Amino acid sequence: MIFYFSATGNSKYAAERIAAATNDRLIFLRDAVRGRSYRYDVAREERIGFVVPVYYGGLPSILRFFLEKLELTGYREQYIYLVLTCGQWTGDAAGQMAALLKKKGLSLSARFGIVMVDNFVPAFHIPGEEEIQRILDGAEEVIDDACRVIRAKGGGDYNRSTGPVPGALTSVMYPAYAHGRSTKPFVVTDHCIGCGLCQEICPCGAILISGGKPAWIKPQCVRCLGCLHRCPAQAIHWKKPDEDRGRYYNPRVEP
Ligand SMILES: Cc1cc2nc3c(=O)[nH]c(=O)nc-3n(C[C@H](O)[C@H](O)[C@H](O)COP(=O)(O)O)c2cc1C
């Protein structure tokens, strides 16, 4: 089984490619959390995968939440792997994962990192179409290699995208995620068509359509930026509605 989370398709694409190579079933963390599905039976030879984006050099809050509740019945040292997608560097996100799994008596067998398009528009601009394809072409080989290793249940650290000082990067950046999860900076313009997609896709129920427009009803969210990137009217912005840093959804996968 492959547990994955994705807001703009990068991790979804990687997870689907791995699922196609291994024949393993996909479980979307948003749906698992919504359905309060935390108990999974693991077959003797089954692989257990996690495919998620890196946030602030660490793990998305939805994965932490899910892991706290996760119960793997039938676990007997099966192969567990983590695939991180990122825009540049993963830092020590895999170290966080190993520690969280260890607390539950589970052990992380293999780690992978895939550089894809950076969707973090509060800091970066989304590149043009050609650059997007160039970055995603570069990721294909890394995904192919990961698929081969995962199929063979290869153990070890295969992540070539940790950055030069992964531990330091994570310890400096990750504490900012707590503050960065505030929903205050989201703004909506009059371009909003009230379609409700943002409410539907928000992984933590932080958005409610009220008076025909989204309202953030929780002080914090996962900060995945799915609402901003996928808004069909491009009406959701981060702080400055007049500063357009682009929108992104991985063109190689269906939303
Ligand atoms: C809140 C947030 C924080 C991020 N932090 C990092 C980071 O520390 N390092 C990095 O390389 N990319 C970072 N990114 C970029 C994402 O990890 C990257 O675009 C990822 O592939 C998105 O996955 P998805 O398309 O499956 O949602 C961040 C993105 C968001 C939204």
The ligand as a MOL file (V3000), in Angstrom:
LIG
                    3D

  0  0  0     0  0            999 V3000
M  V30 BEGIN CTAB
M  V30 COUNTS 31 33 0 0 0
M  V30 BEGIN ATOM
M  V30 1 C 4.3740 25.1620 2.6830 0
M  V30 2 C 5.3770 24.6620 1.6940 0
M  V30 3 C 6.7050 24.5240 2.0900 0
M  V30 4 C 7.6540 24.0200 1.1920 0
M  V30 5 N 8.9200 23.8250 1.6510 0
M  V30 6 C 9.8480 23.2920 0.8210 0
M  V30 7 C 11.1690 23.0300 1.2750 0
M  V30 8 O 11.5050 23.2190 2.4540 0
M  V30 9 N 12.0720 22.5380 0.3960 0
M  V30 10 C 11.7510 22.2930 -0.9250 0
M  V30 11 O 12.6220 21.8790 -1.6790 0
M  V30 12 N 10.4770 22.5040 -1.3890 0
M  V30 13 C 9.5390 22.9910 -0.5450 0
M  V30 14 N 8.2400 23.1880 -0.9850 0
M  V30 15 C 7.8940 22.7690 -2.3630 0
M  V30 16 C 7.1550 21.4200 -2.3950 0
M  V30 17 O 7.7620 20.4910 -1.5270 0
M  V30 18 C 7.1510 20.8270 -3.8140 0
M  V30 19 O 6.6890 21.7330 -4.7460 0
M  V30 20 C 6.3290 19.5410 -3.8160 0
M  V30 21 O 6.7390 18.7360 -4.8910 0
M  V30 22 C 4.8280 19.7930 -3.9230 0
M  V30 23 O 4.1740 18.5440 -3.9140 0
M  V30 24 P 2.6740 18.3190 -4.4270 0
M  V30 25 O 2.6160 18.8500 -5.8700 0
M  V30 26 O 2.4960 16.8600 -4.3850 0
M  V30 27 O 1.7770 19.0740 -3.5410 0
M  V30 28 C 7.2800 23.6930 -0.1330 0
M  V30 29 C 5.9430 23.8640 -0.5260 0
M  V30 30 C 4.9920 24.3380 0.3740 0
M  V30 31 C 3.5710 24.4980 -0.0810 0
M  V30 END ATOM
M  V30 BEGIN BOND
M  V30 1 1 1 2
M  V30 2 1 2 3
M  V30 3 2 2 30
M  V30 4 2 3 4
M  V30 5 1 4 5
M  V30 6 1 4 28
M  V30 7 2 5 6
M  V30 8 1 6 7
M  V30 9 1 6 13
M  V30 10 2 7 8
M  V30 11 1 7 9
M  V30 12 1 9 10
M  V30 13 2 10 11
M  V30 14 1 10 12
M  V30 15 2 12 13
M  V30 16 1 13 14
M  V30 17 1 14 15
M  V30 18 1 14 28
M  V30 19 1 15 16
M  V30 20 1 16 17
M  V30 21 1 16 18
M  V30 22 1 18 19
M  V30 23 1 18 20
M  V30 24 1 20 21
M  V30 25 1 20 22
M  V30 26 1 22 23
M  V30 27 1 23 24
M  V30 28 2 24 25
M  V30 29 1 24 26
M  V30 30 1 24 27
M  V30 31 2 28 29
M  V30 32 1 29 30
M  V30 33 1 30 31
M  V30 END BOND
M  V30 END CTAB
M  END
